[in-house]
């Protein structure tokens, strides 16, 4: 059985033959847990994410109990269309448990993400970009959008004549709710920035939200340092275990 959703019937030939299009593409954007490639369809460049096949237990969960990652990415992408690359389709194969699944979106022509080269000392416009990014996160929160994996690689940035345009990706982990001040500050915790750069973002956010600047910066830096310590501890444990 195959489940499909797409925004426009003109993409049906792509959706029906997604496995062939994906296999034939040599433009690999990521090859880790999941694989992401560029695919050209009718002279249009699209991004296709192929999700890792699940074990039987998680297969049962995502077949019968919860929506799959591809399904959530598609539905969330439509819900937050202003803030993420345009959603095209999702495809899932069941045998009878969910097997291969794909998510397709339009390619966003980003110039860089928060990792490269923005966090490098000497990169021009660093402070304005950090401030504009804080305004972007504030917009997300005002729209009750909480991206639970707001990490550097999941924020794409395009430079234009007006400034910078931001888009979030990897959106299957989202919450939609009104956030309190602690949750607002904690949403910056996965940005692998130093305290100085992070403080620029937090100060800009506090000004927009009319929070006390000093306490909000302290809160955000604390959450960020806690996340870094947790990541480093986990990495060290894996090294000791030879994983």
N, C-alpha and C positions, 0 to 999 in steps of 0.2 A: 504494500500500500504506500502511496505517496501523498503527502499533504503539501499544498502550495498556496501561497498568497502573493499577489503582485499588484503593483499600483496601476499598471497599464497593460492592456492585452498585447500591445506591440512587443513586449518582452517575453511573450509566451514561448517562442522558439528557443530563446536562451534558457529559460527555466526548464523546458522539457529536455534539453540536452546539456544541462549544467555540468554533468560529470565529464563529458567530452571537452567542453570549453575549458574547464578547469585543468584537466590533464594536459591539454595542448599548450597552455600558457607557460612561458618561461620567465615571466616577470614575477619573482617571488618577493613580497614585502616582509613576510615573517614566516619562519618555519620552526615553530617551537611546539608548545602543547597543541595549538591550532595552527593551521596553515592559511596564509593570506596571499592572494595573487591579484594582479591586474588582469582583466579580461576585456578584450575589445569586441563590442557587439554593434554592428551597423555604424561603424566609425565613432562609436562612443566608448570612452574608457570608463570601466566600472571596476569596483573592488569587490572581490568575492572572498568570503571567509568560510573555510571548511573546518567544522568543529571536530575535535578528536572523538573517535568512537568510544562509547562508554562501556564500562563493565556491566555485568548483568544486573547488579543491585541498583546502580544509578539508572540503568536502562529501564528498569521497572518503574522507578520513581518518575522519570521524565516521560514515560509513556502513559502512565495511568494516574499519577498524583499531582505532578507539577508541569507547568509549561516549560518547554525546552529553551535552551539559550537562544537558538535561532528565532523561535517564536517571540520570546521576550524582546530581543533586539529589534525585530520588525515592528512589534506593537509599540514599544517605547519610542522607537525612531519616528513613528507617525505622530506620537503624542508630543514630542519635543522637537518637531521639525525645524524650528528656528535655530536650534543649538547643535545640530549634528548633521553630517553629510546626508543628502537626500536618500531615503530608503527606496529600494527597488522591489525586492522580493525576498521570500524565504522558502526553502524546500527541505522537506524531511522524508526520509525513507524508513519504513517500518517492516520488520521481518520476523516475528510480529513486533518485537521491541524496537525502539528507535535505533537506527544505525547511523548512516551518514546524514549530515545536515549541513545546509549552506545558508548564508545570509549575504545578500547583495545590496550594495549601495553605490551611489554615484561617487566618482573620485573627487575629493576636495583637494585643490591644488595648493597644498600647504608649502610654505617656504621652510619651515622648521617646526619642531615641537619644543617643549620646555626643556628637554634634555640637551639638545644640540642645536646651535652652540650657545643658547641663551644663558646657561649657567656658567659659562666660561668668563673669567675675569677679562675685561677689555672689550666685550661685545657691546657695540653701540646701542643706544636706546633701551638698555636693560631696565632702567628705572621706569620709564614710561610704559614699557611692555608689562612689567609687573603690576603697575597701577591699573592699566587697562584690563589685565587678567583678573584682578580683584573685582573690578566693576562687572566683568563677565560672570564671575562666580556669584556676585550679589544678585545679578539678574536671574540666574538659575534659582537661587534661594527664594527670590520674590515670586517666582513662578512655582514654588513648592517642589522644586526638583533637587534631589540629593543623589549625586553620583557617588556610589560607594567605593569606587576605585579611581578616584581623581588623582592618578599618578602622572608623572611627567610625560610618558609615552602616549597617554590617552588624551592629551591636549594638543591639537593641531593649530598652527598659527599661520595666517597669510597676511602679508603686508600689502596694503593698497594706498591710494592717495589720501584717504581719510585717516589712516592709522593702521590698526591691526584688527583682523577678524579671527575669532576663536571658534573652534568646533570641538566637541567632545566625541570620543569613539569608545568602543568596547562597552556598550551601554546596556548589556543584559542585566547588570547589577544596579538597579535604581530603586529609590524610594520616592514617593510623592506625599509630602506632608509639610506642615508648618514647622519650621525649625526654631529651637531655642538658641540662646547665645552660645552654649557649650557645643551644640551640634554644628553651628556655623563655623566656629573656630576649629573644630575637629576635622572638618572637611578639607582643611589644608594639610592634614598630617602626613599624607603620602607623597607630598612634593619633596623630592630629595634636594632641598635647597639649604644653604647655610642660614644661620640665624639672622644675619644682616639682610639678605635678600628676602627671606620670609617676612621679616618685620616690615619691609616696604609694602608687601601685599596686604598684610594684616592691618597696617595703619590706614591704607587706602580703603579697605573694606569697612573698618570701624567708622571712618568719616562718613561714608555713604549710609551706613546703617544707624548712625548716631549712637554708637556704643562708646563707652569709655575706652579711649585709645590705649592707655597703659595696661589696663587689666586684660583687654582683648588680645593684645600682642603677647603678653605673658602666657595667657591661656593657649593661644595657637602654637607658640614656640614649645610649650610643655608637651602638648600632644604630638608635635612633630618629632621631638627628641625621644619620646617614648616609643614611637613607631620605628625610628632608626635603631634604637637599642634592641628592640624585639627582632628586627630583621638581621642585625649583626649577630645576635645570640643564636638565632636559627641557622645562619650561615656557618657559624663556628661549630655548632653541633653536627651539622652535615659533614663538615671537613674532618672532624674527629672520627665520625662513623664511616668515613670514606665514601660518602654518597655523592 
